[in-house]
Amino acid sequence: MRDWSGSMKIIRHLQELSHPEALRLCCWSLLTTLLAAGLLRTISLPALLHRFARASRSPISQHASLQSDTRRMQAVWRYSHTIVTALLRSQRPCLLRSLVVYRYGCKHGIPVSIHFGVRPGMDGLEGHSWVTLHKIPLCESDEVLRSYTSVYSYPESSQGVGRYQPLTTVGWQP
């Protein structure tokens, strides 16, 4: 008997891309993923972050609500994750995915930060990167991030380097 759950998931994703906004976000995610992958080979990570953080045309995302900003950034996260894992076949998609989401937020004046952390692993240290919006992780669970020690954040975090500390905001859910 065939498992149809994978096929249904693909059909749902294709149906989602029939909407112009979703298709635009997917294409933007693809191009930005390829740009980030290429730039990572030629310039340092701090230089890339500085380049991606350049001010947007609109200083703050005033035209959209926090809810629509979050929804769009979650879509960019999903599309970039699929691109990095299915197209580029990366076993560790977090760096490129985080760079794409971070660039999207910066480009649209959304107050995002990108974080890099490490934790002990089987073969030494394991790294992970993630993006926060108003200090709340996007598409990441507190449970996963709790095991990482943040070693670098951009822009610099007021909390500094150290163990990941989940922040909660009353009345707001990602």
SESE-246255 format. One line per field, with one value per residue: x, z, y of N, C-alpha, C, O in turn; residue number from 1. Coordinates in Angstrom, 2 decimals, decimal comma. Layout:
<rs>
n_x: c(X | ...) $
n_z: c(Z | ...) $
n_y: c(Y | ...) $
ca_x: c(X | ...) $
ca_z: c(Z | ...) $
ca_y: c(Y | ...) $
c_x: c(X | ...) $
c_z: c(Z | ...) $
c_y: c(Y | ...) $
o_x: c(X | ...) $
o_z: c(Z | ...) $
o_y: c(Y | ...) $
num: c(NUM | ...) $
</rs>
This chain:
<rs>
n_x: c(0,84 | 0,56 | 2,04 | 0,38 | 0,78 | 3,13 | 2,80 | 0,47 | 1,37 | 3,15 | 1,34 | -0,22 | 1,74 | 2,26 | -0,24 | -0,31 | 1,61 | 0,24 | -0,79 | -0,06 | 1,54 | 2,76 | 4,22 | 5,95 | 7,41 | 8,62 | 10,23 | 11,89 | 13,13 | 14,55 | 16,39 | 17,77 | 18,84 | 20,65 | 22,32 | 23,34 | 24,69 | 26,68 | 28,02 | 28,99 | 31,16 | 32,99 | 33,22 | 33,66 | 31,68 | 30,85 | 31,05 | 29,17 | 26,82 | 26,69 | 26,32 | 23,84 | 22,27 | 21,86 | 20,11 | 16,62 | 14,37 | 12,13 | 12,07 | 10,89 | 8,72 | 5,84 | 3,56 | 2,58 | 1,28 | 2,46 | 1,66 | 1,29 | 3,89 | 5,27 | 4,02 | 4,79 | 7,57 | 7,75 | 6,90 | 8,99 | 11,02 | 10,16 | 10,20 | 12,90 | 14,11 | 13,21 | 14,38 | 17,12 | 17,44 | 16,24 | 16,99 | 19,70 | 20,64 | 21,61 | 22,73 | 22,75 | 20,92 | 20,60 | 22,25 | 22,22 | 19,43 | 18,81 | 20,23 | 18,81 | 16,23 | 16,91 | 17,87 | 15,50 | 13,91 | 15,47 | 15,45 | 12,83 | 12,47 | 11,95 | 12,43 | 14,78 | 17,11 | 20,09 | 21,40 | 24,11 | 25,06 | 26,59 | 26,96 | 27,89 | 28,76 | 28,69 | 31,05 | 32,67 | 32,11 | 28,83 | 27,16 | 24,63 | 22,25 | 19,91 | 17,02 | 15,65 | 12,69 | 11,81 | 13,17 | 12,17 | 12,36 | 12,09 | 10,26 | 11,55 | 12,04 | 11,96 | 12,92 | 14,81 | 16,67 | 17,56 | 19,67 | 21,88 | 24,71 | 24,90 | 27,16 | 27,58 | 25,85 | 23,96 | 22,37 | 24,54 | 23,63 | 21,88 | 21,99 | 24,35 | 27,00 | 26,31 | 24,41 | 21,43 | 18,51 | 15,16 | 12,68 | 9,62 | 6,61 | 3,80 | 0,61 | 1,34 | 1,84 | 3,91) $
n_z: c(0,00 | -0,81 | 0,54 | 0,81 | 1,97 | 1,51 | -1,20 | -1,08 | 0,40 | -1,39 | -3,40 | -1,98 | -1,56 | -4,22 | -4,93 | -3,22 | -4,40 | -6,53 | -5,91 | -6,45 | -4,60 | -3,03 | -4,99 | -5,78 | -3,38 | -3,20 | -5,53 | -4,96 | -2,68 | -3,79 | -5,55 | -3,68 | -1,99 | -3,73 | -4,25 | -1,64 | -1,15 | -3,11 | -2,38 | 0,15 | -0,48 | -1,34 | 0,25 | 3,67 | 6,49 | 8,35 | 6,58 | 4,65 | 6,19 | 6,87 | 4,33 | 3,64 | 5,53 | 4,82 | 4,72 | 4,08 | 1,45 | 2,63 | 5,86 | 8,17 | 8,47 | 8,03 | 6,60 | 6,86 | 9,18 | 12,29 | 12,31 | 9,53 | 8,63 | 10,03 | 8,96 | 6,25 | 6,54 | 7,64 | 5,44 | 3,63 | 5,08 | 4,91 | 2,09 | 1,48 | 3,02 | 1,75 | -0,77 | -0,12 | 1,00 | -0,85 | -3,48 | -3,35 | -1,77 | 0,88 | 3,99 | 6,28 | 6,56 | 7,90 | 7,93 | 5,30 | 5,03 | 7,24 | 6,54 | 4,25 | 5,29 | 7,13 | 5,37 | 3,98 | 6,03 | 6,72 | 4,28 | 4,12 | 6,24 | 8,69 | 12,08 | 12,54 | 13,81 | 13,42 | 14,56 | 15,81 | 17,01 | 19,14 | 20,18 | 22,18 | 20,33 | 18,74 | 17,21 | 18,06 | 18,19 | 17,29 | 15,04 | 14,71 | 13,21 | 13,50 | 13,17 | 14,72 | 15,51 | 16,96 | 19,15 | 19,37 | 18,38 | 14,94 | 13,45 | 14,90 | 17,67 | 21,19 | 22,67 | 21,01 | 20,56 | 23,11 | 23,77 | 22,58 | 22,71 | 22,26 | 20,11 | 18,42 | 17,29 | 15,00 | 14,15 | 16,85 | 19,89 | 22,74 | 24,87 | 24,71 | 24,33 | 24,98 | 26,75 | 25,12 | 25,72 | 26,09 | 25,15 | 26,13 | 24,95 | 26,06 | 24,89 | 22,23 | 19,55 | 17,55) $
n_y: c(-1,18 | 2,20 | 5,14 | 8,06 | 10,49 | 12,00 | 12,67 | 14,17 | 16,33 | 17,53 | 18,25 | 20,13 | 22,11 | 22,86 | 23,87 | 26,04 | 27,66 | 28,66 | 31,07 | 34,46 | 35,99 | 34,00 | 32,64 | 34,70 | 35,07 | 32,55 | 32,47 | 34,67 | 33,66 | 31,51 | 32,81 | 34,43 | 32,49 | 31,21 | 33,41 | 33,93 | 31,51 | 31,64 | 34,02 | 33,34 | 31,83 | 33,64 | 35,97 | 37,10 | 35,93 | 38,02 | 40,24 | 39,54 | 39,52 | 42,23 | 43,29 | 42,14 | 43,35 | 45,93 | 49,02 | 49,04 | 50,10 | 51,14 | 52,39 | 51,13 | 48,38 | 49,43 | 49,20 | 46,69 | 44,33 | 42,91 | 40,28 | 39,65 | 40,12 | 38,12 | 35,86 | 35,99 | 35,79 | 33,24 | 31,77 | 32,34 | 31,10 | 28,39 | 27,97 | 28,51 | 26,54 | 24,20 | 24,60 | 24,59 | 22,02 | 20,19 | 21,01 | 21,93 | 19,95 | 19,98 | 18,81 | 20,22 | 22,69 | 25,12 | 27,48 | 28,76 | 29,01 | 30,65 | 32,95 | 33,76 | 34,29 | 36,27 | 38,26 | 38,83 | 39,93 | 42,20 | 43,59 | 44,37 | 46,05 | 44,88 | 44,18 | 42,12 | 39,67 | 37,74 | 34,70 | 32,71 | 29,62 | 27,10 | 23,66 | 20,82 | 17,92 | 14,64 | 14,43 | 16,55 | 20,07 | 21,17 | 23,27 | 25,83 | 28,01 | 30,71 | 32,83 | 35,70 | 37,51 | 40,41 | 39,39 | 36,82 | 33,50 | 32,52 | 30,02 | 28,03 | 25,88 | 26,49 | 24,40 | 23,06 | 25,13 | 25,68 | 24,02 | 25,12 | 27,29 | 30,63 | 32,21 | 34,29 | 37,11 | 39,07 | 42,03 | 43,05 | 41,60 | 42,76 | 41,14 | 39,86 | 37,37 | 34,00 | 31,46 | 30,37 | 32,15 | 31,81 | 34,13 | 35,47 | 36,85 | 38,31 | 37,51 | 37,30 | 35,14 | 33,10) $
ca_x: c(0,00 | 1,36 | 1,84 | -0,02 | 1,00 | 4,15 | 2,21 | -0,48 | 2,15 | 3,63 | 0,18 | -0,55 | 2,76 | 2,05 | -1,44 | 0,07 | 2,37 | -0,65 | -1,05 | 1,06 | 2,42 | 3,55 | 5,17 | 6,96 | 8,27 | 9,40 | 11,27 | 12,83 | 13,89 | 15,49 | 17,47 | 18,56 | 19,60 | 21,79 | 23,21 | 24,01 | 25,64 | 27,82 | 28,77 | 29,69 | 32,42 | 33,90 | 33,43 | 33,50 | 30,33 | 30,48 | 30,85 | 27,90 | 25,75 | 26,63 | 25,74 | 22,43 | 21,56 | 21,71 | 18,77 | 15,63 | 13,80 | 11,24 | 12,80 | 10,21 | 7,59 | 4,64 | 2,40 | 2,13 | 1,19 | 3,38 | 1,15 | 1,59 | 5,36 | 5,63 | 3,52 | 5,67 | 8,89 | 7,61 | 6,86 | 10,36 | 11,75 | 9,75 | 10,69 | 14,37 | 14,46 | 12,99 | 15,40 | 18,44 | 17,50 | 15,87 | 17,74 | 21,13 | 20,92 | 22,38 | 22,33 | 22,67 | 20,38 | 20,28 | 22,99 | 21,63 | 18,03 | 18,81 | 20,67 | 17,71 | 15,18 | 17,47 | 17,88 | 14,13 | 13,51 | 16,18 | 14,99 | 11,49 | 12,43 | 11,46 | 13,55 | 15,26 | 18,51 | 20,53 | 22,20 | 24,91 | 25,35 | 27,25 | 26,71 | 28,72 | 28,19 | 29,42 | 32,37 | 33,10 | 31,03 | 27,83 | 26,69 | 23,27 | 21,92 | 18,48 | 16,63 | 14,63 | 11,90 | 11,52 | 13,85 | 11,47 | 12,83 | 11,17 | 10,22 | 12,46 | 11,47 | 12,82 | 13,54 | 15,99 | 17,64 | 18,04 | 20,93 | 22,95 | 25,29 | 25,06 | 28,52 | 27,61 | 24,56 | 24,06 | 23,25 | 24,95 | 22,54 | 22,11 | 22,23 | 25,73 | 27,24 | 26,01 | 23,38 | 20,18 | 17,47 | 13,90 | 11,96 | 8,22 | 5,86 | 2,42 | -0,38 | 1,83 | 2,27 | 4,42) $
ca_z: c(0,00 | -0,99 | 1,48 | 0,03 | 2,71 | 0,81 | -2,43 | -0,71 | 0,82 | -2,62 | -4,05 | -1,21 | -1,84 | -5,58 | -4,88 | -2,54 | -5,34 | -7,53 | -5,49 | -6,90 | -3,49 | -2,67 | -6,08 | -5,68 | -2,23 | -3,53 | -6,49 | -4,24 | -1,81 | -4,64 | -5,98 | -2,52 | -1,55 | -4,65 | -3,99 | -0,36 | -1,32 | -3,87 | -1,62 | 1,24 | -1,02 | -1,75 | 1,27 | 5,05 | 7,03 | 8,80 | 5,42 | 4,05 | 7,06 | 6,70 | 3,00 | 3,68 | 6,49 | 4,32 | 4,95 | 3,04 | 0,89 | 3,66 | 7,10 | 9,03 | 7,80 | 8,61 | 5,79 | 7,22 | 10,61 | 12,80 | 11,90 | 8,12 | 8,54 | 10,52 | 7,98 | 5,07 | 6,90 | 7,77 | 4,08 | 3,12 | 5,78 | 4,32 | 0,71 | 1,47 | 3,56 | 0,67 | -1,80 | 0,39 | 1,23 | -2,03 | -4,67 | -3,06 | -1,04 | 2,09 | 5,18 | 7,34 | 5,83 | 8,75 | 7,61 | 4,13 | 5,34 | 8,14 | 5,77 | 3,37 | 6,13 | 7,66 | 4,27 | 3,71 | 7,09 | 6,58 | 3,05 | 4,33 | 7,43 | 9,83 | 13,04 | 12,75 | 14,16 | 13,09 | 15,67 | 15,54 | 18,27 | 19,12 | 21,28 | 22,04 | 19,49 | 18,69 | 16,60 | 18,42 | 18,27 | 16,23 | 14,92 | 14,24 | 13,10 | 13,52 | 13,07 | 15,67 | 15,25 | 18,30 | 20,06 | 19,41 | 17,25 | 13,86 | 12,98 | 15,72 | 19,00 | 22,33 | 23,10 | 20,18 | 20,75 | 24,49 | 23,86 | 21,93 | 23,32 | 21,23 | 20,05 | 17,59 | 16,83 | 14,17 | 14,83 | 18,19 | 20,84 | 24,03 | 25,86 | 24,57 | 24,01 | 26,09 | 26,59 | 24,56 | 26,71 | 25,42 | 25,60 | 25,85 | 24,85 | 26,42 | 23,87 | 20,85 | 19,22 | 16,17) $
ca_y: c(0,00 | 3,40 | 6,24 | 9,23 | 11,73 | 12,78 | 13,19 | 15,22 | 17,49 | 18,16 | 18,88 | 21,34 | 23,13 | 23,36 | 24,71 | 27,28 | 28,48 | 29,25 | 32,44 | 35,30 | 36,37 | 32,82 | 32,41 | 35,75 | 34,75 | 31,36 | 32,88 | 35,52 | 32,75 | 30,76 | 33,71 | 34,85 | 31,31 | 31,06 | 34,54 | 33,71 | 30,39 | 32,15 | 35,02 | 32,67 | 31,29 | 34,71 | 37,00 | 36,60 | 35,97 | 39,38 | 41,12 | 39,14 | 40,01 | 43,68 | 43,54 | 41,77 | 44,21 | 47,30 | 49,57 | 48,84 | 51,33 | 51,68 | 52,18 | 50,18 | 47,76 | 50,02 | 48,84 | 45,35 | 44,07 | 41,91 | 38,97 | 39,40 | 40,01 | 36,79 | 34,88 | 36,03 | 35,27 | 31,79 | 31,23 | 32,41 | 30,04 | 27,11 | 27,87 | 28,41 | 25,22 | 23,24 | 24,83 | 24,17 | 20,58 | 19,40 | 21,41 | 21,96 | 18,70 | 20,25 | 18,09 | 21,23 | 23,84 | 26,27 | 28,71 | 29,42 | 29,34 | 31,81 | 34,12 | 34,18 | 34,88 | 37,52 | 39,24 | 39,23 | 40,84 | 43,48 | 44,25 | 44,91 | 46,89 | 44,10 | 44,15 | 40,75 | 39,42 | 36,39 | 34,18 | 31,52 | 28,96 | 25,80 | 22,74 | 19,62 | 16,87 | 13,37 | 14,63 | 17,90 | 21,05 | 21,28 | 24,64 | 26,09 | 29,43 | 30,96 | 34,24 | 36,12 | 38,70 | 40,93 | 38,46 | 35,55 | 32,69 | 32,22 | 28,63 | 27,22 | 25,64 | 26,80 | 23,14 | 22,83 | 26,21 | 25,68 | 23,25 | 25,87 | 28,49 | 31,64 | 32,73 | 35,50 | 37,61 | 40,26 | 42,96 | 42,63 | 41,45 | 43,43 | 40,10 | 39,39 | 35,98 | 33,09 | 30,45 | 30,85 | 32,43 | 32,08 | 35,32 | 35,34 | 38,08 | 37,99 | 37,82 | 37,16 | 33,78 | 33,03) $
c_x: c(0,88 | 1,00 | 1,57 | 0,30 | 2,06 | 3,62 | 1,24 | 0,25 | 2,67 | 2,50 | -0,22 | 0,45 | 2,58 | 0,81 | -1,13 | 0,78 | 1,51 | -1,03 | 0,16 | 2,04 | 3,32 | 4,60 | 6,29 | 7,93 | 9,16 | 10,53 | 12,33 | 13,72 | 14,93 | 16,67 | 18,37 | 19,37 | 20,83 | 22,80 | 24,01 | 25,05 | 26,88 | 28,67 | 29,53 | 31,04 | 33,45 | 34,15 | 33,19 | 32,04 | 29,97 | 30,25 | 29,52 | 26,73 | 25,58 | 25,97 | 24,24 | 21,62 | 21,39 | 20,26 | 17,85 | 15,17 | 12,83 | 11,87 | 12,18 | 9,00 | 6,30 | 3,38 | 1,83 | 2,11 | 2,24 | 2,96 | 1,49 | 3,10 | 5,80 | 5,21 | 4,41 | 7,05 | 8,85 | 7,55 | 8,26 | 11,21 | 11,45 | 10,33 | 12,21 | 14,82 | 14,31 | 14,05 | 16,75 | 18,51 | 17,22 | 16,73 | 19,25 | 21,59 | 21,79 | 21,83 | 22,16 | 22,21 | 20,29 | 21,00 | 22,37 | 20,20 | 17,97 | 19,25 | 19,55 | 16,61 | 15,65 | 17,45 | 16,47 | 13,65 | 14,16 | 15,67 | 13,63 | 11,34 | 11,90 | 12,62 | 13,99 | 16,72 | 18,82 | 21,50 | 22,92 | 25,28 | 26,04 | 26,80 | 27,63 | 28,00 | 29,05 | 30,85 | 32,91 | 31,90 | 30,11 | 27,33 | 25,25 | 23,09 | 20,40 | 18,25 | 15,56 | 13,95 | 11,43 | 12,01 | 13,14 | 11,89 | 11,72 | 11,33 | 11,22 | 11,81 | 12,48 | 13,58 | 14,83 | 17,06 | 18,26 | 19,39 | 22,12 | 23,42 | 25,53 | 26,48 | 28,61 | 26,19 | 24,79 | 22,66 | 23,50 | 23,77 | 22,88 | 22,38 | 23,66 | 25,80 | 26,90 | 24,89 | 22,11 | 19,15 | 16,16 | 13,22 | 10,50 | 7,58 | 4,40 | 1,50 | 0,09 | 2,28 | 2,75 | 3,54) $
c_z: c(0,00 | 0,04 | 0,68 | 0,74 | 2,04 | -0,46 | -2,13 | -0,28 | -0,40 | -3,33 | -3,33 | -1,49 | -3,25 | -5,65 | -4,24 | -3,52 | -6,47 | -7,16 | -5,85 | -5,79 | -3,09 | -3,74 | -6,05 | -4,54 | -2,51 | -4,49 | -5,81 | -3,34 | -2,62 | -5,04 | -4,82 | -1,96 | -2,42 | -4,45 | -2,71 | -0,47 | -2,08 | -3,09 | -0,45 | 0,80 | -1,29 | -0,69 | 2,66 | 5,49 | 7,57 | 7,64 | 4,73 | 4,88 | 6,92 | 5,36 | 3,02 | 4,59 | 6,00 | 4,45 | 3,76 | 2,48 | 1,86 | 5,01 | 8,04 | 8,26 | 8,44 | 7,86 | 6,16 | 8,73 | 11,01 | 12,35 | 10,43 | 7,89 | 8,93 | 9,52 | 6,75 | 5,39 | 7,12 | 6,40 | 3,46 | 3,78 | 5,15 | 2,92 | 0,69 | 2,04 | 2,48 | -0,41 | -1,35 | 0,53 | -0,04 | -3,25 | -4,43 | -2,26 | 0,19 | 3,25 | 6,37 | 6,72 | 6,62 | 8,36 | 6,42 | 4,39 | 6,22 | 7,42 | 4,88 | 4,17 | 6,70 | 6,59 | 3,96 | 4,76 | 6,96 | 5,38 | 3,23 | 5,63 | 8,66 | 10,80 | 13,41 | 13,17 | 13,75 | 14,17 | 15,24 | 16,88 | 18,06 | 20,32 | 21,09 | 21,19 | 19,52 | 18,19 | 16,90 | 18,52 | 17,06 | 16,22 | 14,43 | 14,13 | 13,02 | 13,49 | 14,12 | 15,17 | 16,60 | 19,38 | 20,24 | 18,18 | 16,23 | 13,47 | 13,70 | 17,08 | 20,07 | 22,79 | 22,32 | 20,49 | 22,14 | 24,62 | 23,24 | 22,78 | 22,19 | 21,27 | 19,23 | 17,18 | 16,01 | 13,91 | 16,26 | 19,13 | 22,13 | 25,12 | 25,80 | 24,26 | 25,22 | 25,76 | 26,04 | 25,68 | 25,97 | 26,03 | 25,24 | 25,81 | 25,08 | 25,27 | 22,45 | 20,64 | 17,79 | 15,29) $
c_y: c(1,24 | 4,46 | 7,51 | 10,54 | 12,60 | 13,41 | 14,33 | 16,49 | 18,24 | 18,88 | 20,16 | 22,46 | 23,71 | 24,24 | 26,06 | 28,23 | 29,04 | 30,68 | 33,30 | 35,68 | 35,20 | 32,53 | 33,44 | 35,46 | 33,54 | 31,70 | 33,75 | 34,66 | 31,97 | 31,63 | 34,13 | 33,70 | 31,12 | 32,18 | 34,33 | 32,59 | 30,84 | 33,12 | 34,40 | 32,10 | 32,39 | 35,78 | 36,40 | 36,71 | 37,36 | 40,35 | 40,80 | 39,65 | 41,51 | 44,02 | 43,25 | 42,70 | 45,63 | 47,74 | 49,31 | 50,18 | 51,99 | 51,37 | 51,16 | 49,64 | 48,25 | 49,59 | 47,48 | 45,20 | 43,04 | 40,52 | 38,68 | 39,33 | 38,61 | 35,73 | 34,83 | 35,45 | 33,76 | 31,13 | 31,24 | 31,32 | 28,68 | 26,93 | 27,71 | 27,06 | 24,15 | 23,37 | 24,29 | 22,65 | 19,77 | 19,74 | 21,34 | 20,73 | 18,89 | 19,44 | 19,03 | 22,55 | 25,14 | 27,55 | 29,44 | 29,86 | 30,59 | 33,07 | 34,65 | 34,87 | 36,22 | 38,61 | 39,73 | 40,24 | 42,20 | 44,27 | 44,92 | 45,70 | 46,19 | 43,92 | 42,72 | 40,75 | 37,99 | 35,96 | 32,90 | 30,92 | 27,63 | 24,98 | 21,54 | 18,57 | 15,62 | 13,56 | 16,03 | 18,82 | 20,97 | 22,71 | 24,71 | 27,60 | 29,56 | 32,46 | 34,52 | 37,39 | 39,20 | 39,96 | 37,13 | 34,74 | 32,42 | 30,75 | 27,72 | 27,04 | 26,02 | 25,55 | 22,86 | 23,88 | 26,23 | 24,98 | 23,99 | 27,04 | 29,47 | 32,20 | 34,01 | 35,85 | 38,86 | 40,78 | 42,50 | 42,64 | 42,19 | 42,41 | 39,59 | 37,91 | 35,13 | 32,13 | 31,09 | 31,01 | 32,70 | 33,30 | 35,13 | 36,71 | 37,73 | 38,42 | 37,68 | 35,74 | 33,76 | 32,17) $
o_x: c(1,86 | -0,16 | 2,44 | 0,10 | 1,90 | 3,94 | 1,21 | -0,21 | 2,63 | 2,68 | -0,54 | 0,06 | 2,74 | 0,81 | -1,64 | 0,59 | 2,00 | -1,54 | 1,29 | 3,25 | 4,52 | 5,74 | 7,45 | 9,14 | 10,31 | 11,67 | 13,52 | 14,92 | 16,07 | 17,82 | 19,59 | 20,49 | 21,93 | 24,01 | 25,23 | 26,16 | 27,99 | 29,89 | 30,61 | 31,95 | 34,64 | 35,20 | 32,60 | 31,26 | 28,88 | 29,35 | 28,83 | 25,75 | 24,46 | 25,15 | 23,45 | 20,40 | 20,83 | 19,32 | 18,27 | 15,54 | 12,71 | 12,17 | 12,91 | 8,36 | 5,72 | 2,28 | 0,69 | 2,84 | 2,84 | 3,80 | 1,92 | 3,56 | 6,61 | 5,96 | 4,75 | 7,62 | 9,82 | 8,10 | 8,67 | 12,03 | 12,37 | 10,88 | 12,73 | 15,81 | 15,18 | 14,55 | 17,45 | 19,55 | 17,88 | 17,14 | 19,98 | 22,78 | 22,63 | 20,62 | 21,51 | 23,02 | 19,93 | 20,41 | 22,04 | 19,81 | 17,16 | 18,70 | 19,37 | 16,12 | 14,89 | 17,06 | 16,27 | 13,07 | 13,50 | 15,49 | 13,33 | 10,23 | 11,43 | 13,71 | 13,60 | 17,46 | 17,93 | 22,33 | 22,41 | 25,76 | 26,08 | 26,33 | 28,09 | 26,80 | 30,03 | 31,77 | 33,56 | 30,81 | 30,57 | 27,11 | 24,73 | 23,71 | 19,71 | 19,16 | 14,69 | 14,57 | 10,72 | 11,33 | 13,46 | 11,80 | 10,58 | 12,45 | 11,68 | 11,12 | 13,69 | 14,72 | 15,83 | 18,22 | 19,36 | 20,18 | 23,25 | 22,63 | 26,28 | 26,97 | 29,60 | 25,42 | 25,71 | 21,81 | 22,76 | 22,99 | 24,04 | 22,91 | 24,13 | 24,79 | 27,19 | 24,49 | 21,74 | 18,96 | 16,05 | 13,19 | 10,19 | 7,95 | 3,84 | 1,60 | -0,69 | 3,02 | 2,10 | 3,83) $
o_z: c(0,75 | 0,38 | -0,05 | 0,16 | 2,00 | -0,76 | -2,85 | -0,57 | -0,43 | -3,81 | -3,96 | -1,63 | -3,44 | -6,35 | -4,68 | -3,47 | -7,28 | -8,00 | -5,57 | -6,01 | -2,85 | -3,42 | -6,26 | -4,71 | -2,09 | -4,30 | -6,04 | -3,24 | -2,17 | -4,89 | -4,96 | -1,49 | -1,91 | -4,50 | -2,69 | 0,05 | -1,73 | -3,13 | -0,10 | 1,61 | -1,46 | -0,72 | 2,79 | 4,94 | 7,27 | 7,71 | 4,27 | 4,33 | 6,87 | 5,29 | 2,46 | 4,43 | 6,72 | 4,30 | 2,61 | 2,98 | 1,92 | 5,30 | 8,66 | 7,50 | 9,29 | 8,42 | 5,81 | 9,45 | 10,15 | 12,04 | 10,11 | 7,04 | 8,24 | 9,27 | 6,26 | 4,59 | 6,81 | 6,21 | 2,84 | 3,12 | 4,89 | 2,60 | -0,05 | 1,57 | 2,32 | -0,92 | -2,12 | 0,22 | -0,28 | -3,98 | -5,23 | -2,09 | 0,50 | 3,47 | 7,36 | 6,41 | 6,05 | 8,45 | 6,53 | 4,02 | 5,98 | 7,66 | 4,77 | 3,78 | 6,75 | 6,86 | 3,71 | 4,43 | 7,08 | 5,47 | 2,58 | 6,07 | 9,59 | 10,38 | 14,46 | 12,93 | 13,74 | 14,63 | 14,43 | 17,77 | 16,95 | 21,32 | 19,99 | 21,33 | 20,25 | 18,70 | 16,04 | 18,90 | 15,94 | 17,28 | 13,83 | 14,87 | 12,54 | 13,74 | 14,38 | 14,51 | 17,31 | 20,39 | 21,16 | 17,06 | 16,58 | 13,18 | 13,12 | 17,58 | 19,89 | 23,24 | 22,91 | 20,67 | 22,33 | 25,51 | 23,36 | 23,47 | 21,26 | 22,33 | 19,33 | 16,78 | 16,29 | 13,48 | 16,80 | 19,16 | 22,55 | 26,18 | 26,75 | 23,96 | 26,35 | 24,61 | 26,43 | 26,49 | 25,29 | 27,24 | 24,14 | 26,56 | 24,34 | 24,76 | 21,53 | 21,46 | 16,91 | 14,11) $
o_y: c(1,31 | 4,66 | 7,99 | 11,61 | 13,82 | 14,56 | 15,33 | 17,60 | 19,47 | 20,00 | 21,17 | 23,62 | 24,91 | 25,26 | 27,09 | 29,44 | 29,83 | 31,43 | 32,91 | 35,69 | 35,39 | 32,20 | 33,10 | 35,58 | 33,51 | 31,27 | 33,58 | 34,90 | 31,80 | 31,23 | 34,19 | 33,91 | 30,90 | 31,95 | 34,52 | 32,72 | 30,46 | 33,05 | 34,87 | 31,93 | 32,11 | 36,44 | 35,33 | 37,49 | 37,85 | 41,19 | 41,71 | 40,16 | 42,02 | 44,94 | 44,02 | 42,81 | 46,47 | 46,95 | 49,36 | 51,24 | 53,21 | 50,22 | 50,40 | 50,36 | 47,58 | 49,61 | 47,17 | 45,88 | 42,39 | 39,68 | 37,58 | 38,57 | 37,99 | 34,79 | 33,75 | 34,71 | 33,07 | 30,04 | 30,26 | 30,69 | 27,90 | 25,87 | 26,87 | 26,50 | 23,30 | 22,37 | 23,63 | 22,06 | 18,76 | 18,84 | 20,76 | 20,51 | 18,04 | 19,39 | 18,69 | 23,41 | 26,17 | 28,62 | 30,62 | 30,97 | 31,48 | 34,15 | 35,87 | 35,93 | 37,19 | 39,74 | 40,92 | 41,27 | 43,23 | 45,49 | 45,92 | 45,99 | 46,85 | 43,52 | 42,19 | 41,71 | 37,14 | 36,74 | 32,13 | 31,62 | 27,10 | 25,52 | 21,27 | 18,37 | 15,56 | 12,92 | 16,62 | 18,40 | 20,73 | 23,31 | 23,77 | 28,36 | 28,67 | 33,26 | 33,69 | 38,23 | 38,49 | 39,74 | 36,38 | 35,24 | 32,13 | 30,30 | 26,74 | 27,93 | 25,88 | 25,63 | 22,47 | 23,54 | 26,73 | 25,32 | 23,53 | 27,68 | 29,18 | 32,60 | 34,74 | 34,98 | 39,62 | 40,00 | 41,67 | 43,59 | 42,22 | 42,75 | 38,96 | 37,28 | 35,51 | 32,01 | 32,20 | 30,10 | 33,72 | 33,47 | 34,67 | 37,62 | 36,92 | 39,53 | 37,92 | 35,19 | 34,32 | 32,01) $
num: c(1 | 2 | 3 | 4 | 5 | 6 | 7 | 8 | 9 | 10 | 11 | 12 | 13 | 14 | 15 | 16 | 17 | 18 | 19 | 20 | 21 | 22 | 23 | 24 | 25 | 26 | 27 | 28 | 29 | 30 | 31 | 32 | 33 | 34 | 35 | 36 | 37 | 38 | 39 | 40 | 41 | 42 | 43 | 44 | 45 | 46 | 47 | 48 | 49 | 50 | 51 | 52 | 53 | 54 | 55 | 56 | 57 | 58 | 59 | 60 | 61 | 62 | 63 | 64 | 65 | 66 | 67 | 68 | 69 | 70 | 71 | 72 | 73 | 74 | 75 | 76 | 77 | 78 | 79 | 80 | 81 | 82 | 83 | 84 | 85 | 86 | 87 | 88 | 89 | 90 | 91 | 92 | 93 | 94 | 95 | 96 | 97 | 98 | 99 | 100 | 101 | 102 | 103 | 104 | 105 | 106 | 107 | 108 | 109 | 110 | 111 | 112 | 113 | 114 | 115 | 116 | 117 | 118 | 119 | 120 | 121 | 122 | 123 | 124 | 125 | 126 | 127 | 128 | 129 | 130 | 131 | 132 | 133 | 134 | 135 | 136 | 137 | 138 | 139 | 140 | 141 | 142 | 143 | 144 | 145 | 146 | 147 | 148 | 149 | 150 | 151 | 152 | 153 | 154 | 155 | 156 | 157 | 158 | 159 | 160 | 161 | 162 | 163 | 164 | 165 | 166 | 167 | 168 | 169 | 170 | 171 | 172 | 173 | 174) $
</rs>
